[in-house]
Amino acid sequence: MMKSAMMKRNVATTMKANANVPKVSFVRKVAQTAGVAASTLALALSAQAADVKLGSDSGGLVFEPATVTINKGESVTWKNNAGFPHNIMFDEDEIPAGANADALSNEDYLNAPGETVTRKFDVSGTYSYYCEPHQGAGMQGKVIVK
């Protein structure tokens, strides 16, 4: 019996103490959470600026799109699509001074559908690249970095 009275007193005291605390509505909490999620998504998308298919949907030996334009500090992802194996090769004479052709290139062949390679571009300028096994077929592309 004594325990029950003490519990009632503790609950009443707790309620009085919490009466002065501002209440955040459920809607406000949801809106804040959604805002954080949207900001996070925007940052993630801004870093990943372009996607390029390796081989067209019809099996053509091309980069699709052949040219992408991104901002300095953004990335390009190449995704194996059709007509593989493919790779992505940059020639030091076809990229801006200060960029590293070896670091940007992916010499290893992508052999399976859906395999990806992502590279970040930190130097402004025009980067020409090609697929080594299909260079003779004209499989080449361009990244323009603003």
C-alpha positions in Angstrom: 0.0 0.0 0.0 2.8 2.4 0.9 4.6 1.5 -2.4 1.5 2.5 -4.4 1.3 5.9 -2.7 5.0 6.5 -3.4 4.5 5.6 -7.1 1.6 8.1 -7.4 3.7 10.8 -5.8 6.6 10.1 -8.2 4.4 10.2 -11.2 2.8 13.4 -10.1 6.2 15.0 -9.4 7.5 13.8 -12.8 4.5 15.2 -14.6 4.9 18.6 -12.9 8.6 18.7 -13.8 7.9 17.9 -17.4 5.1 20.4 -17.6 7.6 23.2 -18.3 9.5 21.3 -21.0 8.5 22.5 -24.5 6.8 19.7 -26.4 8.0 18.9 -29.9 5.1 17.7 -32.0 5.2 14.4 -33.9 4.9 16.3 -37.2 7.9 18.5 -36.4 10.0 15.5 -35.6 9.0 13.8 -38.9 9.8 17.0 -40.8 13.2 17.3 -39.1 14.0 13.7 -39.9 12.9 14.1 -43.5 15.0 17.2 -43.9 18.1 15.4 -42.7 17.4 12.5 -45.0 16.9 14.9 -48.0 20.2 16.7 -47.2 22.1 13.5 -47.0 20.6 12.3 -50.3 21.5 15.6 -52.0 25.1 15.3 -50.8 25.4 11.7 -52.0 23.9 12.6 -55.4 26.1 15.6 -55.9 29.3 13.6 -55.5 28.0 11.0 -58.0 27.4 13.1 -61.1 27.2 10.8 -64.1 26.6 7.2 -65.1 27.9 5.7 -68.3 26.9 2.4 -69.8 29.7 0.2 -71.2 27.9 -1.1 -74.4 24.5 0.1 -75.7 21.3 -1.8 -74.8 21.3 -3.1 -78.4 24.9 -4.5 -78.0 26.7 -1.7 -79.7 30.4 -1.2 -78.8 30.0 2.3 -77.4 30.0 4.3 -74.2 26.5 5.6 -73.6 26.4 8.5 -73.3 29.6 9.2 -75.2 30.2 12.5 -73.5 29.3 13.5 -69.9 29.8 16.9 -68.2 30.4 17.1 -64.5 31.7 19.6 -61.9 35.2 19.4 -60.4 35.2 17.0 -57.5 32.4 14.8 -58.8 32.5 11.2 -59.9 31.6 9.1 -63.0 30.5 5.5 -62.7 30.8 3.2 -65.7 28.6 0.1 -65.6 29.1 -3.0 -67.7 26.0 -3.4 -69.9 26.6 -5.3 -73.2 29.3 -6.5 -75.5 31.9 -7.1 -72.8 34.6 -7.5 -71.7 35.3 -3.7 -71.4 37.8 -1.5 -69.6 38.3 2.2 -69.2 41.7 3.7 -70.3 42.9 7.3 -70.2 45.9 8.4 -72.2 48.1 11.0 -70.5 48.2 13.0 -73.6 44.3 13.3 -73.7 43.7 14.6 -70.1 44.4 17.9 -68.4 47.8 18.6 -66.9 47.9 17.6 -63.2 45.5 14.6 -63.7 46.8 11.1 -63.3 46.0 8.8 -66.3 47.1 5.6 -64.4 44.9 6.4 -61.4 41.9 7.1 -63.6 42.2 4.1 -65.8 40.8 0.7 -65.1 43.0 -1.7 -67.0 41.3 -4.8 -65.6 38.4 -6.1 -67.8 34.9 -5.9 -66.6 33.5 -9.3 -67.5 30.1 -9.6 -65.9 26.9 -7.6 -66.5 26.4 -4.9 -63.9 30.1 -4.6 -62.8 31.0 -1.0 -62.1 34.0 1.3 -61.9 33.8 4.8 -60.3 36.4 7.5 -60.6 36.5 11.0 -59.1 37.7 14.0 -61.2 39.5 16.8 -59.3 41.1 18.7 -62.2 39.0 20.8 -64.6 39.3 20.1 -68.3 38.5 17.5 -71.0 39.4 13.8 -70.5 39.2 11.5 -73.5 39.1 7.7 -72.8 38.6 4.5 -74.6 37.9 0.8 -74.2 41.1 -1.1 -75.0 39.6 -4.3 -76.5 37.2 -2.2 -78.6 39.3 0.8 -79.5 39.5 -0.3 -83.1 35.7 -0.4 -83.2 35.7 3.3 -82.1 34.6 2.7 -78.5 35.7 6.0 -77.0 34.2 8.6 -74.6 34.8 12.0 -73.1 34.4 13.5 -69.6 34.3 17.3 -69.4 35.0 18.6 -65.9 34.0 22.2 -65.2 
